[in-house]
């Protein structure tokens, strides 16, 4: 699959590049990102370099599709559609740099990815899941605002290098009622 760039009124979602390594490394020093996402702990600069190198390969495989979230060319987070299974299912995942939290950027980026995921010109998904470590209230608030419906708790389902935790799971199904948000796929 070829990578796509998505734009919203103030954000650009595109492949992370070598120019983003320092911002990714700095953001992933955040205790919350280390606690609630599967990043390695401790997070080293080489992890950011490896992540940036891996993303295009994952797009080519079509299973894990990651974007850098940029506002005025500055990286403010990452978002992705993961576990795309070719049967209409995917899972959204994201993190925001501590200095970029608040202000609705994550919801804006998420809506662009969700709309592209459901769109026949995008992934044509029928179900998008969201998962988070139990206790990640900020992520749960975003998922709820996006319309995800809670489905239950997964026992010891989410892990990173330091933690193995129970997880929440919720889903968003494609319906005729979901009004698409404005987004555009840009030619690279």
Buried (B, 14 or more C-beta within 10 A) or exposed (E): EEBBBBBBEEBBBBBBEEEBBEBBBBBBEBEBBBBBBEBBBEBEEEBBBEBBEEBBEBBEEEBBBBBBBBBEEEBBBBBBBBBBEEEBBBBBBBBBBBEBBEEEBBBBBBBBBBBBBBBEEBBEBBBBBBBBBBBBEBBBEBBEEBBBEEEEEBEEBBEBEEEEBEBBBBBBBBEEEBEEBEBEBEEE
